[in-house]
Amino acid sequence: YLTLEPIASADATLSEEEKQAGVALVDIGGGTTDITIFHEGIIRHTAVIPFGGNVITADIKEGCTVMQPQAEKLKVKFGSALASEVYDNRIITIPGLKGREHKEISEKNLARIIQARMEEVMDYVLWEIRRSGYERKLIGGVVLTGGGALLAHTDKLAAFHTGMSCRVGIPVEHLAHGYHESVSSPIFSTAIGLLLRGLQDLDPARLSSEEPLATTEEDSKEPSNVSEEKGASWFDNVFKKTKEWFEAEPDMDFNKK
């Protein structure tokens, strides 16, 4: 069956306590920003804002007059959602096109471009929270996730705009200890949530009804660390496949002064 992206993200990033207390999950993706509001453990409101990280990249491309891949790399490596948190004298140098001189970009100006668009996103988020009628009932505040949550100081901007407590949600809320370190990134919230849903939907009766293979006494004495390695290997393989969906383009030679 189908699972909505914001529900999968909520499974991976929110605690049951937050869902009971009331919380707004804001998943800032590449093309859309999804909002899901929980209260007393129930989904009370959902909304989709038709733009996300892609419009920020487009703004940087136009504002800094750079190519699309360069704009994306500038956003990811040097982007900030609050210009006031960036020093005035920081300069980013990016390579020029064939034989042309390097281009210098002010990190402060880059942050101003990003902040202007992120403020617009947060204005829409606040409007949807108010429209839901639960603005004063969200004790858990706002939880940001998705690739857009990786932008520096996004949580501060969201807290300022909404007047609520805010944190960045990472998809390890319901994972056991020993998970792959790379999993703890908001960009994987939906993918990890879908994996958790898939595991929950496995039929225990079907698994237990399968006839075990005949084993010798020596085989049954498999060291515990071997079984742990098998479990870790299974998760690593699943995570590797998932991570490939989000692989970025090779790094460009950007320098900061």
N, C-alpha and C positions, 0 to 999 in steps of 0.2 A: 504494500500500500504506500501512498504518498505521505511524506512528512514535510510540512512547511519549514523553510530555512530558519525563521526566527524561533520556532519551537525547538528545533535541533540545537540551535545555539544556546537557548535557555537551558536545555538539559545538561549541556557541558559546562556552563559558566555560573549558573545560579544555584544557591543552596535552597533547600526547602524552607528554611527559616525566612529567607528573603522573600520568597513567593508568598508566604503567609503574611508577612509584615506589609507587603506592597512594594513593588519595584518596577521601574521602567527599563527594559533592556533595549539598548540602541545599537543595532548592528550596522556599522558603516562599511558597506561593501564597495566593490569597484564601480558598479552601475547604479545601485540603489542604497537607500538607508532604511532599514526595517525597524519598526518600533513595536514592541510587545509589552503590554502592561499587565502585571499580575497583582491580584489582591485576594487574600485569604485562600491562596493556593490555586486560584482559578484565573484563566486568561480573561481579562475584562475588555481589552481593546487592542486592536492591531492596526497598523497603518504602514504604507510604503511611500517614501519620498523618492521621486524619480531621478535622483542624482546622488552620487557618492564620490569616491576617490577619483573617478575619471574626469569629472569637471574641474577638480583641483589641478590635475595634471594639465588639462587644456588651458586653464588660467595661467599656469606657469609658462607654458609654451608661448602664449601670446604676450604675457607681460615681460618675459625675459628674452623674447625672440630667440628661442632655441628649438631644437628638434624634439619630437615626441619622446624618444628614448632618453634623451638628456633631461627633459622635464620630469619624467618619472623618477629618474635616479636622483635628481635634485630634491624632489619631494621626500623620497625614502631616506636618503642619507643625511640631509641637512635641514629638512623641513621642521617648522615649529608652528603651532597654532596660536601662539602669543608672541607678537613682535616685541613686546616689552621685556621678554625673557632672553632676548638675543642682544649681544654686544654690537655697538654701532660700527666698529672698525673691522669686523670680520668680512673677508673677501673670499669667494669661491672661484677658483680658476678651472675652466673646462676647456678641453681641446677644441681647436678650430677645425673647420673643414679643410681638406687637402691643401697644405701649404699656407693656410691662413693663420693669423695670429690667434693666440689663446684669448678666450673671452672671460672677462671678470664680472662677477655678479655679487652684489651686496647681499649678505645673508639676512640683513635686516629687511631689505626690500622683498626678498623671497618670503620671509615670514609675514609681511604685510599682505602679500597676495594670498597666501594660504589662510590667514586669519579672516580676511574679508569673506571668503567662501564658507569657511567653517562657521562663522557667525550666522550666515544665512541658513545653513543646515540646522544649527541649534535653535534658531528662531522657529523653524518648521517643527522641530521636535517639541519645543515648549508649547506651540499651538496645538499639537496633537494631544499632548498630556492634558492641557486645559479642556480640550474638546471631549476627552474621555470622561471628565467629571471626577477624576481621581487625583487631581493635583495635590490636594491637602491630605491625602490618605496614603501617600507613598513613603512610609517610614524608612524603607530601604533605599530611597533615593533613585539614582540613575546608575546603571552599569553599562559601560561602553565596551563593545567588542568589534570584531572584524578588522580588516586591514587598516581602516581609517583610524582606529584606536591606537595604532602604533606611532602616529604623529606625536612628537613631543608636546607636552603641555595641553593636550586635548582635554584631559580630565579637568584641568583648571578652568579652561574656557567653558566647558559644559556646566561646571558648578557655578560659575559666575552668571551664566545666562539663565539657568533654571532656578537658581537659589536653593538647590538641593545638594545633599552629599553625593559624591560621585567617585567611582572607582573604575579601573580598567579590569574587565573580566577575562581571565585566562581559562582555557578549557581543561582544567585538571580537577574540577570540583569533586568528581565522583571516580577519579582514577586512583588505583592503589599506588603505594610507594614503589619506586623503581621505574617509573615511566620514562620514556625517551625525553631528554632535556629539550629537544627542539619542539616538542608538542606544546610547551608552555608559551604559545604565541597566540594572540587573539585571532590571527588570520586563519587558524585551523578550528575555530569554534564550531562551525557548522559541520565540518567533516567528522570531528570527534563526536559530536552529538549524534550524528547519523550512525556511527559505529556503535555507540552505546545503545541506541534504539535497536539496532540489529541484534546485538547480543541479548538484550532483554526479550526479544521476540523468538529466540531459539526455543524449540519445544523440548522441555526436559524429559518428557515421557518418551519421545522419539529417540533421544540420545541414549536413555537408559535401556531401551528395548533392543538396541543393537547388540548382537552377540559378540562378546569379547574374543579376541584371537587367543589361541592356545599359547601359553608361555611356559618356559621352564622356570625352575626356582631361581636360577642365576639371573634370568631376564627380569624377574620380578623384583630383584634387589637393585634396581637402577638407582644410582645416587641421586639425592634430592637436588643437587646442584645441576644435574643434567636436565631434569624436568624443568627446572627454572629457566635454564638456557633455552629449552625448546619454546617455553612460553614467551620469553623475551624475543626469540628469533621470529615467532609468529607475528608479534606486535610490530617488530622492526620492519618486517616485510610489508605489512599493511600500511604502516606509516610511510614507508618509502614510496609506495604507489600513490598515496594521498599527497605527499609532498611534491611529487612530480607535477601535479596539476597547478601548483603555485610557483614553480621555479621561475625566478627572475632572469632577465637577460644578463649576459656577462658584464662584470663591472667595467665602467669607463674610468679613464684616468683622471678623476677629479681631485683637485687639491684645495686645501683650505689654508688661508693665510691669517 
